[in-house]
Amino acid sequence: MERTDTPFWNYFCQISDSTTSYGSYSGAVPNEKITRGKLDIDTPKFVIESDATIVAPLIFAYLLDM
């Protein structure tokens, strides 16, 4: 199923408290998504190493308040 018409993601943000390692989805670094054809090399990529139950509500509150 090689689809060539699937667009890249516009940006990537990951909130994770798992150890970064190749082969595990939760700890996969953004560069691994480049090799899988989901991100372009120039796609903005952000990795927040923290507990998502703390960080996500803060980010969402900020974004919804804009």
PyRosetta script that sets phi, psi and omega in degrees:
from pyrosetta import init, pose_from_sequence

init()
pose = pose_from_sequence("MERTDTPFWNYFCQISDSTTSYGSYSGAVPNEKITRGKLDIDTPKFVIESDATIVAPLIFAYLLDM")
pose.set_psi(1, 62.1)
pose.set_omega(1, 176.4)
pose.set_phi(2, -83.5)
pose.set_psi(2, 99.7)
pose.set_omega(2, 177.0)
pose.set_phi(3, -93.7)
pose.set_psi(3, 126.9)
pose.set_omega(3, -179.1)
pose.set_phi(4, -99.6)
pose.set_psi(4, -8.7)
pose.set_omega(4, -176.6)
pose.set_phi(5, -99.6)
pose.set_psi(5, 9.3)
pose.set_omega(5, 179.9)
pose.set_phi(6, -82.4)
pose.set_psi(6, 122.9)
pose.set_omega(6, -177.7)
pose.set_phi(7, -74.1)
pose.set_psi(7, 154.9)
pose.set_omega(7, 173.8)
pose.set_phi(8, -70.8)
pose.set_psi(8, 158.0)
pose.set_omega(8, 173.0)
pose.set_phi(9, -67.1)
pose.set_psi(9, 147.7)
pose.set_omega(9, -179.8)
pose.set_phi(10, -75.4)
pose.set_psi(10, -30.2)
pose.set_omega(10, 178.1)
pose.set_phi(11, -158.4)
pose.set_psi(11, 168.5)
pose.set_omega(11, 178.8)
pose.set_phi(12, -142.2)
pose.set_psi(12, 127.3)
pose.set_omega(12, 175.1)
pose.set_phi(13, -131.8)
pose.set_psi(13, 127.9)
pose.set_omega(13, -178.3)
pose.set_phi(14, -122.5)
pose.set_psi(14, 128.6)
pose.set_omega(14, 172.4)
pose.set_phi(15, -111.1)
pose.set_psi(15, 117.1)
pose.set_omega(15, -174.3)
pose.set_phi(16, -149.8)
pose.set_psi(16, 140.7)
pose.set_omega(16, 173.2)
pose.set_phi(17, -109.3)
pose.set_psi(17, 6.0)
pose.set_omega(17, 179.4)
pose.set_phi(18, -85.4)
pose.set_psi(18, 157.9)
pose.set_omega(18, 179.6)
pose.set_phi(19, -68.9)
pose.set_psi(19, 133.2)
pose.set_omega(19, 178.6)
pose.set_phi(20, -69.5)
pose.set_psi(20, 124.5)
pose.set_omega(20, 177.6)
pose.set_phi(21, -156.6)
pose.set_psi(21, 151.0)
pose.set_omega(21, 177.2)
pose.set_phi(22, -79.1)
pose.set_psi(22, 140.4)
pose.set_omega(22, 177.6)
pose.set_phi(23, 102.6)
pose.set_psi(23, -20.3)
pose.set_omega(23, 177.3)
pose.set_phi(24, -107.4)
pose.set_psi(24, 133.7)
pose.set_omega(24, -175.7)
pose.set_phi(25, -65.2)
pose.set_psi(25, -45.4)
pose.set_omega(25, -174.2)
pose.set_phi(26, -67.3)
pose.set_psi(26, -28.6)
pose.set_omega(26, -178.9)
pose.set_phi(27, -106.7)
pose.set_psi(27, 9.6)
pose.set_omega(27, -177.0)
pose.set_phi(28, -68.9)
pose.set_psi(28, 135.8)
pose.set_omega(28, 179.0)
pose.set_phi(29, -77.0)
pose.set_psi(29, 157.0)
pose.set_omega(29, -179.3)
pose.set_phi(30, -57.0)
pose.set_psi(30, -32.4)
pose.set_omega(30, -179.8)
pose.set_phi(31, -61.7)
pose.set_psi(31, -27.0)
pose.set_omega(31, 176.8)
pose.set_phi(32, -66.9)
pose.set_psi(32, -30.9)
pose.set_omega(32, 177.9)
pose.set_phi(33, -72.9)
pose.set_psi(33, -22.7)
pose.set_omega(33, 173.9)
pose.set_phi(34, -66.5)
pose.set_psi(34, -44.4)
pose.set_omega(34, -179.2)
pose.set_phi(35, -68.1)
pose.set_psi(35, -22.4)
pose.set_omega(35, 178.6)
pose.set_phi(36, -91.7)
pose.set_psi(36, 2.0)
pose.set_omega(36, 175.5)
pose.set_phi(37, 79.9)
pose.set_psi(37, 19.9)
pose.set_omega(37, 178.9)
pose.set_phi(38, -95.4)
pose.set_psi(38, -32.0)
pose.set_omega(38, -179.1)
pose.set_phi(39, -122.5)
pose.set_psi(39, 147.3)
pose.set_omega(39, 171.8)
pose.set_phi(40, -87.3)
pose.set_psi(40, 159.3)
pose.set_omega(40, -178.8)
pose.set_phi(41, -62.7)
pose.set_psi(41, -25.1)
pose.set_omega(41, -179.9)
pose.set_phi(42, -95.7)
pose.set_psi(42, 2.7)
pose.set_omega(42, 178.9)
pose.set_phi(43, -65.0)
pose.set_psi(43, 132.1)
pose.set_omega(43, 175.5)
pose.set_phi(44, -61.3)
pose.set_psi(44, 129.4)
pose.set_omega(44, -176.5)
pose.set_phi(45, -127.9)
pose.set_psi(45, 131.8)
pose.set_omega(45, -179.8)
pose.set_phi(46, -130.6)
pose.set_psi(46, 132.8)
pose.set_omega(46, 175.6)
pose.set_phi(47, -124.0)
pose.set_psi(47, 121.8)
pose.set_omega(47, 178.1)
pose.set_phi(48, -109.4)
pose.set_psi(48, 114.0)
pose.set_omega(48, -178.7)
pose.set_phi(49, -92.9)
pose.set_psi(49, 93.8)
pose.set_omega(49, -178.5)
pose.set_phi(50, -166.4)
pose.set_psi(50, -179.5)
pose.set_omega(50, 177.3)
pose.set_phi(51, -80.6)
pose.set_psi(51, 122.5)
pose.set_omega(51, -176.8)
pose.set_phi(52, -62.9)
pose.set_psi(52, -27.6)
pose.set_omega(52, -179.5)
pose.set_phi(53, -70.1)
pose.set_psi(53, -17.6)
pose.set_omega(53, 176.3)
pose.set_phi(54, -96.5)
pose.set_psi(54, -47.4)
pose.set_omega(54, -172.6)
pose.set_phi(55, -75.5)
pose.set_psi(55, -44.8)
pose.set_omega(55, -175.5)
pose.set_phi(56, -57.4)
pose.set_psi(56, -48.3)
pose.set_omega(56, 178.3)
pose.set_phi(57, -60.3)
pose.set_psi(57, -34.6)
pose.set_omega(57, 177.5)
pose.set_phi(58, -66.7)
pose.set_psi(58, -43.5)
pose.set_omega(58, 178.6)
pose.set_phi(59, -64.9)
pose.set_psi(59, -46.6)
pose.set_omega(59, -178.4)
pose.set_phi(60, -63.6)
pose.set_psi(60, -39.7)
pose.set_omega(60, 178.3)
pose.set_phi(61, -62.3)
pose.set_psi(61, -41.7)
pose.set_omega(61, 178.6)
pose.set_phi(62, -64.1)
pose.set_psi(62, -48.1)
pose.set_omega(62, -178.1)
pose.set_phi(63, -65.1)
pose.set_psi(63, -38.7)
pose.set_omega(63, -179.8)
pose.set_phi(64, -74.2)
pose.set_psi(64, -19.2)
pose.set_omega(64, -179.4)
pose.set_phi(65, -88.5)
pose.set_psi(65, -8.7)
pose.set_omega(65, -176.3)
pose.set_phi(66, -67.3)
pose.dump_pdb("model.pdb")
